[in-house]
Amino acid sequence: MTLSLIIPDWPAPKRVRALSTTRVGGQSEAPYDSFNLGDHVSDQSEAVAANRRLLQQQLGPQVACQWLRQVHGIKVARLDGAGDVIEADASCTDAAGVACLVMTADCLPVLFCDREGSRVAAAHAGWRGLCDGVLEATIDAMQLEPAQLMCWLGPAIGPEAFEVGAEVRDAFIAHQPQAAAAFEASGNSDRWLADLYQLARLRLARAGVSAVYGGGECTYSNPQHFFSYRRDGQTGRMASLIWLQD
């Protein structure tokens, strides 16, 4: 089966390359079928290794992926090269051939580059990390003027499916009152539908990043193409990655 990949539609410089995987085209069996890249979800290790080899074949030998152990925090790893797994929820680099990579299955992957094509970054923005400032931390780690950056928002759980408690809404509003616009009453008592894409755009705008692309691909509502933890519980992980290629 051929890999099904999403290539960001954004005006990134030529040397910036990026993609998001879907669940299609790998060797994992249900409920991880079929292109699961997560080695922490109880899938067979042989299948995960085979899927990662397929991804590497897609990238070519000149690109090395830096895998992260994600903990829903705001730590950003600065990469000179790719090596052992690092505990962080974002990474950035100015080194060619090093892929900043995050895995998701409902959380929001955010890819960054600058207009000159000198640096790239990837952030894993679940609601906790997004609320606590993982996007702002990633922008700071890139050490560039925010106005020089652009972002692409990858597949995530959509606002029609992401029901949260009032404490989540309150936490976002405490950081940014405008966040109230990203929540809609769900019809269930003291529950709200949260728009991760809008919440991310609000945080990026406040940080000075106005060039934001992507958004709108709902992982929950498209089981043929995307893993969704909220929908399935036991499931695989997709990857979103970005790198510089000379």
N, C-alpha and C positions, 0 to 999 in steps of 0.2 A: 504494500500500500504506500502511495506517495505521501510524503509529508505535506501537511497543509499549514502554510505560514502566513502571517500578517506582516506586510511591509508598511511601515508608517508613511502616511501621505502628508509630508510637511516639507518646507523649503530648507532643509538642512544642507550644509555645505557638502560638496562631493565626497570628501574623505570621511564623512560621518556615515557609518552603516548601522542599521538597526533592524530588529525583527522581534515579533512575538510568535511563540509557538501556539498551536491548538492541541486538542487531544487526539488528533487524527494522524495516523501513519506509523505508529510504533509497534512494539512487540509485547507490551503488557497486556495481561488478561483482566477481565472484569473483577472488581469495579474500577480498575485503573486503566482500562482500555482507552486508547492503546499507546499514546505517546506520553507516558508519565515520566517526568524528569526528577521527581522528588525521591530522595533515598531515605526519607524519614517517615513514610506513610504506610509501612508494612507491605509494600510491593516486593516481589521477588528481586533480589539484588542483581541477578543476572539480567533480568529484563530492563531494569533501570540503567545498568551499565551499557547494554546494547542500545538503548534509546539515546544515551549521552554520546555514544559513538556515532550514531546517525546525525545528531546535531553537529558534532565536530566535522563530519564529512561535508555537511552543508556549508560550514564556515570556511573550511579549508585549513591547511596546516599552518598558515601564517597567523591564525587567530587562536588565542588561548583564553578560556573562560575562567573567571574567578567566581567560584561558588561561595555562597554565604550561608551561615547558620542564622536564620532570621528569628528575632525574638520580640517583634512588635515594639521595638525601641526607636531611638533616633541616632544611633551611632553610625558614622560615615567612615568607611575605610578608604584611605588614599592609596592608590595602587601604582607601583612602579613596574610590576609584572604580576603574573598569575602564579599562585602556589596553593598551599593547603587551605582548607576551608577556614574562613574568618567569621567570627561572630559579629554581625553588624546587620543593619537593615538598609544600607545604601552604600554605594561605592562610587568613586570618581577617579579619573586618570587623564593624564596628558600623554601617555605612552601609546604609540601605535601598536596594534595587534593584541591589546589587552581588552577583553570584553567585560564590561560591568554588567552583571546579571542579577536579576531578582526572580524569585518564583512566587506564583500566586494561584489561588483558586477561589476568588471572590474579591480579595484585597486589590487595591489599585496600584498597578505598576506605572511609574512615571519616569520617562527617559528625558535627559537633558543634554543639550549641546550649546556651544556659543556660535555666534554668527561667523566667526573666523575659522571654525573647525579646529580649534586648538585643544579643547577639553570636552569630555563627555562624562555623564553620570547616570546612574539608575537608582531609583528609590522604591522601596516596598512600603506602600501607604495603606495599611489597614486603618480602621477608624482610630485606634489608640495612637499609632504612630503619627497619623495625620493630625490628630488633635494636639499631640505633644510637641509637634514641630519638626518632623522628619524632613519635610520639603525645605523648610527654612535652613535646617542644618546642612542639607545637601548643597543649597545655594551658597552658604557660607564656605563650605569646604572647597567649592570650585574656585574661590578667590578671584572672581570676576565681577564686573558691574552687572547687577541683575537685568538691566535694560539690554545687555548684550546676549542674554540667554533666550533659548526657546525650549519648549517642553512638548512632549507627546504623551497623552494619557491612553494607556492600553486597556484591554478588556477587564471589566470589574463588574461586581453585582450592581444592577441598575436600581434606580429610585423606586420602581414599582415593587421590588422584591426585598429591599433591605429594611426590614422593620427592626427598630431599636427601642430601648426604654428611654424614659424621660431623662435619666441621668446622662445618657450620651448627648442628647440635645443640649442639656444644661452645660455640660463640659465644653462643648464647642462655643456656645454663646458667651461663656465666661471669658474665653480667649478673644472672641470677635463677635460683637453683637449682630453684625450683618449675617452671621451664619444662620440666624433664625429663618431666613428665606430658603434655606436648603432642606428644611424639614416640613413635612405635611402630615397632619393627623391621619392615622391609619384606619380609624374606625374602631379599633380595639382600645380598651381602657388604658390611658396613660402610655400609649405606644405611638411611635412616629415612624414615617417612612423617610429615610435619609438619602440624600443625593450626594454620593461620594465625589462625583465629578464636579458638581457645583462647589462643594466644600473645598476641593483642591484648587479650583480656579480662584476662589476668594482668597485663599492663603497665598497663592502665587501672585495675585494682583497686589496684595498688601506688601509683599516682599519686593515688588518692583518688576515682576516678570509678566509682561502683557502678551507675548507671543505664545499662545497655548493652542495646541492642535489635538486632534483625536477625541476620544470620549464617545459614549453611546453604544458600545458593544457590551451587552449584558450577559455575563457568564451564567447567571441563574436560569435565564429563559431560553438558553440555546444549548441543550444537553448534547446535541450532535457534534458540536464544535468545541465546547468548553467544559472543563472541570468546574464544579461548584461545591464548596464545602457546605455552604448553607443549604443547598438542595439535597446533597447526597450523604453528607457526613464522611464516610470512608471513601476517599477519592484520590486522584492524582494531582499533580502540580504542573502548571505551564511555566514557561520562562519568557521573560522579556529582557533583551540585551542590546547593548550599544557599544560600538568600538570605533576607533580611528584606523583607517586603512590607507596607506600611502601607495 
